[in-house]
Amino acid sequence: MAPVIYWFRNDLRLTDAPALAHATQLAQRTGQTLLPVFCHAPPEVTRWGFARVGLHRQRTLRTALDDLAARLQVHGSRLVELVGAPATTLPALCHALGATHIVSEDIAAPEEQASIAALRATGLTVETVWQSSLLDPAQLPFATSDLPDAFSTFRQRVEKAGLTAPAPLPEPTALPTLPELDSPAITQFIEKNQAQTPPRQQALAALTLGEPEVHSSFPYHRPEWAGGETAALAHLRRYLAAKLPHSYKATRNQLSGTGFSSKFSPWLASGALSARTIYAQLKTFEAEWGANDGTYWLWFELLWRDYFRFLHLKYGARLYHAQGLRQLEGAQATAADNAGVRRSPAAQTEALQRWCQGRTGEALVDAAMRELCGTGYLSNRMRQVVASYLIYDLGGDWRAGAAWFESQLVDFDIYSNQGNWLYIAGLGTDPRGGRRFNPAKQTQDHDPDGRYRRLWQNV
């Protein structure tokens, strides 16, 4: 019998994996086998001239996939890695196997939705399961089409309704058997595709441990910070054992170090760790050690993450237009326009290059951009500062900044990245119409002794 294909996307885990659970139940109910698959996108250069997926993201993805493959192997399964656009690669795989059914997680961003539509257009049955948010959209006290256009209103209504996250699913005790993969046609197809993937040693090329890696706030080159689910769950245990949730709100705006913020975001972004797993263990922590402003603020930040996801369910592709949601207001000038976004393309290109390379002349901004290039990570505070500087001081295109973050950040998340850039640019749902950060004030507030600037000035 033809297998069910499970397509891993941004859900590189086995614990709390509703989409994988659905595929497993489908295969068991119909007596089919199950083949887990991951598709590597072919290399792509953005319209602004840099790689869409930079080296830091490639390395963390490689360790996440290695860990996922090892965890699948424990259950007698395996991970097949293919290269190419899913809309062509997956149908070819299905044809070789005689498969007609694909299951994957649902991702509400335009390109990801287009991939699903293209697969269905080939005649395949494709089921998607929503699973990346803390709260289930069906739990909300309003339809997603009526999502409040202010986060504060959303949060208040959620909290007034007393909503809590569903319990996370345990890791499966067993997975369906694999299909036969030793026929010449299937073996040749898989080997041909796998031969195109970057060699593991290339993706994990040894880092020269200079200043960027030594001072990284997310040192992914160390095993305990690797990209997979095993490291993610271990980090969550360590974070709670050290009682760091109690100090989260007080320290979250610091600029450097491995302990000032939760550092859950890289694992959340790849799906190696689910928001519901974090929340469930946080509630256990509060029951044992007590709740305070810090533990509440972790819930607060997880709600922000949900809000950006639900905005995609409400607005979809509108969030990707140059004028964001402000297009709904006709010819009204936006804060980004007033900041100089209409500069000439040549001027914008030169300014963007200086910003990306940390050569703007603004010391705090330049330190942050060098940290980002050197490590693939940046504190939340500095992300806001550098985004504001590109938009309001350099008159840059917010979409170019969002694309650079996509290229560089080891915790790139399409929902949060898009939502945060729109928020700073004043083109999303923020009632204040944009957030401009004064570099001098930010320097005085967050780096008064110059330690952060000195740390990254020569990198």
C-alpha positions as CSV (number, residue, x, y, z in Angstrom):
1,M,0.0,0.0,0.0
2,A,1.2,3.5,-0.8
3,P,2.7,5.4,2.2
4,V,1.5,8.6,3.8
5,I,4.2,11.3,3.4
6,Y,4.8,13.4,6.5
7,W,6.5,16.7,5.4
8,F,8.4,18.4,8.2
9,R,8.5,22.1,7.9
10,N,9.0,24.4,10.9
11,D,8.2,21.6,13.3
12,L,11.5,19.7,13.8
13,R,10.4,17.7,16.9
14,L,8.6,14.6,18.0
15,T,7.2,16.0,21.3
16,D,3.9,17.9,21.1
17,A,3.6,17.4,17.4
18,P,-0.1,17.4,16.5
19,A,0.5,17.3,12.7
20,L,2.8,14.3,13.0
21,A,0.3,12.6,15.4
22,H,-2.5,13.1,12.8
23,A,-0.3,11.6,10.1
24,T,0.5,8.7,12.4
25,Q,-3.1,8.0,13.2
26,L,-4.0,8.2,9.5
27,A,-1.4,5.7,8.6
28,Q,-2.4,3.4,11.4
29,R,-6.1,3.7,10.6
30,T,-5.6,2.9,6.9
31,G,-2.9,0.3,7.4
32,Q,-0.4,2.5,5.5
33,T,3.3,3.1,6.1
34,L,4.7,6.6,6.9
35,L,7.7,8.4,5.4
36,P,9.0,11.5,7.1
37,V,10.5,14.0,4.7
38,F,12.2,17.4,4.8
39,C,12.7,19.6,1.8
40,H,15.8,21.9,1.6
41,A,15.0,25.1,-0.4
42,P,17.5,25.6,-3.2
43,P,19.9,28.5,-2.6
44,E,18.2,31.9,-3.3
45,V,19.5,35.5,-3.5
46,T,17.1,38.2,-2.3
47,R,16.1,41.2,-4.4
48,W,18.6,43.1,-2.2
49,G,21.5,41.0,-3.3
50,F,22.3,38.7,-0.3
51,A,21.6,35.1,0.5
52,R,18.1,34.4,1.8
53,V,19.4,31.8,4.2
54,G,22.8,32.7,5.7
55,L,25.5,30.5,7.2
56,H,24.3,30.8,10.8
57,R,20.8,29.6,9.9
58,Q,22.3,26.8,7.7
59,R,24.4,25.5,10.6
60,T,21.6,25.5,13.2
61,L,19.2,23.8,10.7
62,R,21.8,21.1,10.1
63,T,22.1,20.2,13.8
64,A,18.3,20.3,14.2
65,L,17.9,17.9,11.3
66,D,20.6,15.6,12.6
67,D,18.9,15.5,16.0
68,L,15.5,14.8,14.4
69,A,16.9,12.0,12.3
70,A,18.4,10.4,15.4
71,R,15.2,10.7,17.3
72,L,13.2,9.1,14.4
73,Q,15.7,6.3,14.2
74,V,15.0,5.4,17.8
75,H,11.4,4.8,16.7
76,G,12.5,2.6,13.8
77,S,11.9,5.4,11.2
78,R,14.2,7.7,9.3
79,L,14.3,11.2,7.8
80,V,14.6,11.6,4.0
81,E,16.1,14.9,3.0
82,L,15.4,16.3,-0.4
83,V,16.5,19.4,-2.3
84,G,14.2,21.6,-4.3
85,A,10.9,23.5,-4.3
86,P,8.3,21.3,-2.5
87,A,5.8,21.9,-5.3
88,T,8.1,19.9,-7.7
89,T,10.1,17.6,-5.3
90,L,7.3,16.2,-3.3
91,P,5.1,15.2,-6.3
92,A,8.1,13.5,-7.8
93,L,8.7,11.6,-4.6
94,C,5.0,10.7,-4.4
95,H,5.1,9.4,-8.0
96,A,8.1,7.2,-7.3
97,L,6.4,5.7,-4.2
98,G,2.9,5.6,-5.5
99,A,1.9,7.9,-2.7
100,T,-1.1,10.3,-2.9
101,H,-1.4,11.7,0.6
102,I,0.8,14.4,2.3
103,V,0.4,15.7,5.8
104,S,2.2,18.8,7.2
105,E,1.8,21.6,9.6
106,D,-0.2,24.7,8.5
107,I,1.9,27.9,8.1
108,A,-0.2,31.0,7.3
109,A,2.4,33.0,5.5
110,P,1.9,33.6,1.7
111,E,4.8,31.6,0.2
112,E,4.0,28.7,2.5
113,Q,0.3,28.8,1.6
114,A,1.3,28.9,-2.1
115,S,3.4,25.8,-1.7
116,I,0.4,23.9,-0.3
117,A,-1.9,25.2,-3.2
118,A,0.7,24.1,-5.8
119,L,0.9,20.6,-4.3
120,R,-2.9,20.3,-4.3
121,A,-3.0,21.4,-7.9
122,T,-1.0,18.3,-8.9
123,G,-3.8,16.1,-7.6
124,L,-2.3,15.1,-4.3
125,T,-4.3,15.1,-1.1
126,V,-2.6,17.5,1.3
127,E,-3.8,17.9,4.8
128,T,-2.4,20.7,7.0
129,V,-2.7,20.9,10.8
130,W,-2.4,24.2,12.7
131,Q,0.0,23.7,15.6
132,S,2.6,26.4,16.1
133,S,0.7,28.7,18.5
134,L,0.3,28.5,22.2
135,L,-3.5,28.9,22.1
136,D,-5.7,27.1,19.5
137,P,-7.4,29.7,17.3
138,A,-10.7,27.9,18.0
139,Q,-10.3,28.7,21.7
140,L,-10.3,32.5,21.1
141,P,-13.3,34.5,22.3
142,F,-13.7,35.9,18.8
143,A,-13.1,34.7,15.2
144,T,-9.7,35.3,13.8
145,S,-11.4,37.6,11.3
146,D,-12.4,39.8,14.3
147,L,-8.9,39.7,15.9
148,P,-8.4,43.0,17.7
149,D,-6.1,45.4,15.9
150,A,-4.2,46.1,19.1
151,F,-2.2,43.6,21.1
152,S,-3.3,45.0,24.5
153,T,-7.0,44.5,23.6
154,F,-6.2,41.0,22.4
155,R,-4.3,40.1,25.6
156,Q,-7.0,41.6,27.8
157,R,-9.7,39.6,26.1
158,V,-7.7,36.4,26.3
159,E,-7.0,36.8,30.0
160,K,-10.5,37.9,30.8
161,A,-11.7,34.7,29.2
162,G,-9.3,32.7,31.4
163,L,-7.8,30.9,28.4
164,T,-5.0,28.4,29.0
165,A,-3.0,26.5,26.5
166,P,-3.9,22.9,25.6
167,A,-1.6,20.3,27.2
168,P,1.3,19.3,25.0
169,L,1.3,15.9,23.4
170,P,3.9,13.4,24.6
171,E,6.5,12.0,22.2
172,P,5.0,9.1,20.4
173,T,5.7,5.6,21.7
174,A,5.8,4.2,18.2
175,L,5.7,5.4,14.6
176,P,4.3,3.5,11.6
177,T,6.7,1.4,9.7
178,L,8.6,2.8,6.8
179,P,7.7,2.0,3.2
180,E,10.1,-0.2,1.1
181,L,12.7,2.2,-0.2
182,D,15.1,-0.3,-1.8
183,S,13.6,-0.4,-5.3
184,P,16.0,0.9,-8.0
185,A,13.8,3.8,-8.9
186,I,13.2,5.0,-5.4
187,T,16.8,4.5,-4.3
188,Q,18.1,6.5,-7.3
189,F,15.6,9.3,-6.7
190,I,16.5,9.7,-3.0
191,E,20.2,9.4,-3.7
192,K,20.1,11.9,-6.5
193,N,18.3,14.4,-4.2
194,Q,20.5,13.8,-1.2
195,A,23.6,14.2,-3.3
196,Q,22.5,17.8,-3.9
197,T,22.3,18.7,-0.2
198,P,25.3,20.6,1.2
199,P,27.7,18.1,2.8
200,R,27.3,18.0,6.5
201,Q,31.0,19.0,7.0
202,Q,30.4,22.0,4.8
203,A,27.3,23.1,6.7
204,L,29.1,22.6,10.0
205,A,32.4,23.9,8.9
206,A,34.6,24.4,12.0
207,L,34.2,27.8,13.4
208,T,37.3,29.9,14.1
209,L,36.5,30.7,17.7
210,G,37.3,34.4,17.6
211,E,35.5,37.1,19.4
212,P,32.1,36.7,17.7
213,E,31.7,33.1,18.8
214,V,33.3,33.5,22.2
215,H,31.0,36.4,23.1
216,S,27.8,35.1,21.4
217,S,24.6,35.3,23.4
218,F,23.5,32.1,21.6
219,P,26.7,30.0,21.1
220,Y,25.2,27.4,18.8
221,H,28.6,25.9,18.1
222,R,28.5,24.4,21.6
223,P,26.5,21.1,21.9
224,E,24.2,22.4,24.6
225,W,23.1,25.2,22.2
226,A,22.7,23.0,19.1
227,G,19.6,23.3,17.0
228,G,17.7,20.1,17.8
229,E,14.9,19.0,20.1
230,T,17.3,17.2,22.5
231,A,19.3,20.4,23.2
232,A,16.0,22.4,23.4
233,L,14.4,20.2,26.1
234,A,17.7,20.2,28.1
235,H,17.9,24.0,27.9
236,L,14.3,24.3,29.1
237,R,15.1,22.1,32.1
238,R,18.3,24.1,32.9
239,Y,16.5,27.4,32.6
240,L,13.8,26.4,35.1
241,A,16.2,24.6,37.5
242,A,18.2,27.9,37.7
243,K,15.0,29.7,38.6
244,L,15.6,32.2,35.8
245,P,11.9,32.8,35.0
246,H,11.7,34.8,38.2
247,S,14.3,37.3,36.9
248,Y,13.1,37.4,33.2
249,K,11.3,40.7,33.2
250,A,14.1,42.5,35.1
251,T,16.9,41.2,32.7
252,R,15.2,40.8,29.3
253,N,16.4,44.2,28.0
254,Q,20.1,43.5,28.6
255,L,22.3,43.3,25.6
256,S,24.7,40.4,26.1
257,G,25.0,37.0,27.7
258,T,23.3,33.6,27.6
259,G,21.2,34.1,30.7
260,F,19.6,37.5,30.4
261,S,16.6,36.2,28.4
262,S,15.1,32.8,27.9
263,K,16.8,32.0,24.6
264,F,13.8,29.8,23.7
265,S,13.4,31.6,20.3
266,P,15.8,29.7,18.1
267,W,14.2,26.4,19.1
268,L,10.7,27.8,18.8
269,A,11.5,29.1,15.3
270,S,12.6,25.7,14.0
271,G,9.9,24.0,15.9
272,A,12.4,21.9,17.9
273,L,10.5,23.2,20.9
274,S,6.8,24.0,21.2
275,A,5.2,26.9,23.0
276,R,2.9,24.5,24.8
277,T,5.8,22.5,26.1
278,I,7.3,25.7,27.5
279,Y,4.0,26.9,29.0
280,A,3.2,23.5,30.7
281,Q,6.6,23.4,32.3
282,L,6.4,27.0,33.3
283,K,3.1,26.4,35.1
284,T,4.7,23.5,36.9
285,F,7.5,25.8,37.9
286,E,5.1,28.4,39.2
287,A,3.2,25.7,41.3
288,E,6.5,24.8,42.9
289,W,8.4,28.0,43.2
290,G,5.7,30.7,42.9
291,A,4.7,33.1,40.2
292,N,5.9,36.7,39.8
293,D,6.3,39.4,37.2
294,G,9.0,37.4,35.5
295,T,6.9,34.3,35.0
296,Y,4.0,36.4,33.9
297,W,6.1,38.2,31.3
298,L,7.1,34.9,29.7
299,W,3.4,34.2,29.2
300,F,3.1,37.8,27.9
301,E,5.8,37.2,25.3
302,L,4.3,33.9,24.2
303,L,1.0,35.8,23.7
304,W,2.8,38.3,21.5
305,R,4.1,35.4,19.5
306,D,0.6,34.1,19.1
307,Y,-0.7,37.5,18.1
308,F,1.6,37.8,15.2
309,R,0.4,34.3,14.0
310,F,-3.2,35.2,14.3
311,L,-2.6,38.5,12.4
312,H,-1.5,36.3,9.5
313,L,-4.8,34.4,9.7
314,K,-6.6,37.7,9.6
315,Y,-4.6,39.7,7.0
316,G,-2.4,37.2,5.1
317,A,-0.5,38.7,2.2
318,R,-1.5,42.2,3.2
319,L,1.2,42.1,5.8
320,Y,3.8,41.7,3.0
321,H,2.9,44.8,1.0
322,A,5.2,47.8,1.0
323,Q,2.7,49.9,2.9
324,G,1.6,47.1,5.2
325,L,-1.9,47.5,6.6
326,R,-1.7,51.3,6.0
327,Q,-2.9,50.7,2.4
328,L,-6.3,50.4,4.0
329,E,-6.2,54.1,4.7
330,G,-5.8,55.2,1.1
331,A,-3.4,58.1,0.4
332,Q,-2.7,58.9,4.0
333,A,1.0,59.4,4.6
334,T,2.7,56.8,6.8
335,A,5.3,57.3,9.4
336,A,7.7,55.4,7.2
337,D,7.1,57.7,4.3
338,N,7.7,60.7,6.4
339,A,10.9,59.2,7.6
340,G,12.3,59.3,4.1
341,V,11.5,55.8,2.6
342,R,11.0,57.6,-0.8
343,R,14.8,58.2,-1.2
344,S,16.3,57.1,-4.5
345,P,17.1,53.4,-5.0
346,A,20.8,54.1,-5.2
347,A,20.8,55.9,-1.9
348,Q,18.7,53.2,-0.2
349,T,21.1,50.5,-1.5
350,E,24.2,52.3,-0.2
351,A,22.5,52.9,3.2
352,L,21.4,49.3,3.4
353,Q,24.9,48.0,2.8
354,R,26.3,50.3,5.5
355,W,23.6,49.1,7.9
356,C,24.1,45.4,7.1
357,Q,27.9,45.7,7.5
358,G,27.8,47.8,10.7
359,R,29.3,50.9,9.0
360,T,26.7,53.6,9.7
361,G,28.8,55.6,12.0
362,E,26.3,55.2,14.9
363,A,28.4,53.2,17.4
364,L,25.6,51.3,19.1
365,V,23.9,50.4,15.8
366,D,27.2,49.3,14.3
367,A,28.1,47.1,17.3
368,A,24.7,45.4,17.0
369,M,25.0,44.7,13.3
370,R,28.5,43.3,13.8
371,E,27.1,41.0,16.5
372,L,24.3,39.9,14.2
373,C,26.7,39.1,11.3
374,G,29.2,37.4,13.6
375,T,26.8,35.2,15.6
376,G,23.4,35.1,14.0
377,Y,21.8,36.5,17.2
378,L,20.8,39.8,18.6
379,S,18.9,40.9,21.7
380,N,15.4,42.0,21.4
381,R,16.3,45.5,22.5
382,M,19.0,45.9,19.8
383,R,16.7,44.4,17.1
384,Q,14.3,47.3,17.8
385,V,17.1,49.9,17.8
386,V,18.7,48.8,14.6
387,A,15.3,48.4,12.8
388,S,14.3,51.9,13.9
389,Y,17.6,53.3,12.7
390,L,17.3,51.7,9.2
391,I,13.8,53.0,8.8
392,Y,13.8,56.5,10.4
393,D,17.5,57.6,10.3
394,L,18.6,56.0,7.0
395,G,15.3,56.2,5.2
396,G,15.6,52.5,4.3
397,D,13.0,50.0,3.1
398,W,11.7,48.0,6.1
399,R,11.3,45.0,3.8
400,A,15.0,45.0,3.1
401,G,15.7,45.0,6.9
402,A,13.2,42.2,7.4
403,A,15.0,40.2,4.6
404,W,18.4,40.8,6.2
405,F,17.1,39.5,9.6
406,E,15.7,36.5,7.7
407,S,19.1,35.8,6.2
408,Q,21.0,36.1,9.5
409,L,19.0,35.3,12.5
410,V,19.2,31.7,13.9
411,D,15.8,32.4,15.4
412,F,14.1,33.7,12.3
413,D,10.4,33.2,12.5
414,I,8.3,34.4,9.5
415,Y,5.4,35.5,11.7
416,S,7.4,37.4,14.4
417,N,9.9,38.9,12.0
418,Q,7.2,40.3,9.7
419,G,5.1,41.5,12.7
420,N,7.9,43.2,14.5
421,W,9.2,45.1,11.4
422,L,5.7,46.3,10.6
423,Y,5.3,47.3,14.3
424,I,8.5,49.4,14.2
425,A,7.6,50.9,10.8
426,G,4.1,51.9,11.9
427,L,2.6,49.8,9.1
428,G,0.9,47.1,11.2
429,T,-1.7,47.3,14.0
430,D,0.3,49.4,16.5
431,P,-2.0,52.3,17.5
432,R,1.0,54.5,18.1
433,G,1.9,54.4,14.4
434,G,5.5,53.3,14.6
435,R,8.3,53.1,17.2
436,R,11.3,55.4,16.6
437,F,14.2,54.8,19.0
438,N,16.7,57.6,19.7
439,P,20.1,56.0,19.5
440,A,21.6,58.4,21.9
441,K,19.0,57.7,24.5
442,Q,19.2,53.9,23.9
443,T,23.0,54.1,24.4
444,Q,22.6,56.0,27.7
445,D,19.9,53.7,28.9
446,H,21.4,50.3,27.9
447,D,25.1,50.8,27.3
448,P,26.2,53.8,29.5
449,D,29.6,52.3,30.2
450,G,30.3,51.4,26.6
451,R,30.9,47.7,27.4
452,Y,28.7,46.5,24.6
453,R,30.1,48.8,22.0
454,R,33.7,47.9,23.0
455,L,32.8,44.2,22.8
456,W,31.9,44.4,19.1
457,Q,33.8,47.4,17.8
458,N,36.6,45.5,16.2
459,V,34.7,42.4,15.0
